[in-house]
Amino acid sequence: MRLISGSLLVASSLLAVSQAQAQQCVVPHTLVNGQVADATEVMDNFNAVAACVENTTTHEGTPNAGEIAVFDSATGITGGNLTGDVTTSGSTATTLTDTGVVPGSYASPNIIVDSKGRITSATNSSGGGGGGGGSFYEAPPRDIPSLANFTWLNQGSSVAADTGNGLVMTADVDGEIHGLMQAAPTSSTYDVFMRVDQTAGYTNISTSYYSYPLILLRNSQSGRLLNVYLGHYRSSRDRTWVTGIRRWATPTSYSAEGVPARYLAGNTRWVRVNVSGDTVTLFVSPNGYHWIEIGAESISAFLTASGGSLDEIGFGLMAGSASFSTAVFQQFGTNPP
């Protein structure tokens, strides 16, 4: 009887340990004090408690004080740190990832906000002033394109050359896309900025029907493109600025409208495309500081619908009528003006 009592005491102790660390363990047999117990039933109870304790969640090693509890197995907890936009390092004090924006006050700021709602770029608008602020001033180009950094897409007899005023391109007048391409950023969120001058001593593309400077987003695997255009549209009565996004199966084969044409008032020379996850959003600006959102296009709806990815960006021309096929690109890149 003493042996049985001792066994019951050990079983009770193990059960107490398991209760302190996890849910209550269940034993198959009930042993009544003062009555003879079957040894097999006692061992069954021991085995049940042992199995319960083995499945109890316990700490691994010796976590440091202040560390965050992290499951490293089905039943093991160890110390760890937060990673990502908010991090920790051996304590519960958190650190917010630096966005690179300089702290301070900005006059009529030009800002870029990422997909998580964080400001990732902020610059002062030139001049400031009341009433219209930077609307009377234009941003200087930051990324003047250089021919050596691009490769031709559907060149044909089109030509391009670096000048002190930007990169001048003259395209075939055939209704096809002729462009210069480079690898797209690897980030899932980025902006592309373009400024085009259609009158700076060059043949005026703005008097042409459907002849536009372009930002090009391409899937090199399928050959599909999103053609982000900006230019004048000439009607029988007058000319007005127009922009939108068109889908092209290849540089020579138009497919469909992505973002329908939007007609704009005033002189608009700046185009911005924001790529964020599966969405391309089009903006235009008269000065590179103040941006007007035009519309958005799903990347997977057409560009990557048959596989591949958005892996190339570039700029170019689509010239639809004779004699008006030259423009100068004074900005193309991912840096805001």
C-alpha positions, 0 to 999 in steps of 0.5 A: 500500500505504501508503494501505491501511495507513493506512486499516487503522490508522484502522479499528483506532482506530475499532474500539478506541473502539467497544470501549471504549464498547460491544460489539465491532463486526463488519466484513464483510471480513478484511484480511490484512497484506501482501496487496493489499486491495480498496478496496470491501472497505476502505470496507465495513469503514469503513462498518460501523465508523462505523455501529457507533460511531454506535449506541454509547451515549454521554453527552449534554452534560456530566453533573455529578459525582455525578449518576445516569446516566439514559437520555434516548434509545436511545443517550444517557445524561445526568445526572439525579435520583431522584424519588418517595418517595426523591429526589436533587438533583445528588448520590448523597445521597438524601432520604426524602419527609416523611410529616408525622408528628412525630418522637418517642415516642407513648403508646398511639399511634393510627396510620395506615399507608398502602399502602406501609407508611409511618406517615402519622399518629400521635397519643397516646391520651388518658389512657394508663394500664395494663391497658387504656390508652386503652380507657377514654377516647374521642377527641374528634371532629375533623371535625364535619360542617356541612350547608353542605358537603354535598348531599342524595342521595335526600332525600325528606322527610328533614331535617338540621340543625347543632347544638352536638352535631353534625349531626342527621338525620331520615330517611324510614322507607322502607328507602331510603338518605338521605344527605349527599354531598361530593366524595371525596379525589383521593388513591388512599389515604385514611381516612374517620372517622365517629362517630354518637350514637344516644341523645343525646336523639334518637329511638333508631334502635338499637331499629329493625330494619335501621335504621342510620347509614351511611358512603356511598361513591358512583360518581356516573356509575353511581349505585352505592353501597357502604353501610357501616353500623353500628347495633344489630340487634334480634333476638327475644331481644336487641340487639347491635351489627352492621356490614358493607358492602352494595352498592346499585345506587341509593339505592332499590335494594339489590343484595348483601352486600359484607362480610357482617354482623359482630356486635360486643360492647360499645358501638361508635360509631366507624367508619373506612373505609380506601380504598387503591387498589382496596380498601375496608377497614372498621374499628370502634372503641369510642373512636376510638383502637383499631380492629378490622378487620372486612373488605374489599371490592374497589371494582372488583367492584361500585362501578366494575364498569360504569365511573366511579369512587369520586368521592363520600363521605358519610353518612346513614341507612337506616331500615327501621321506623317511629318510629326514624329520627333520629341525630346525626353528631358526626364525619365526615371524613378527619382521624383523631380 
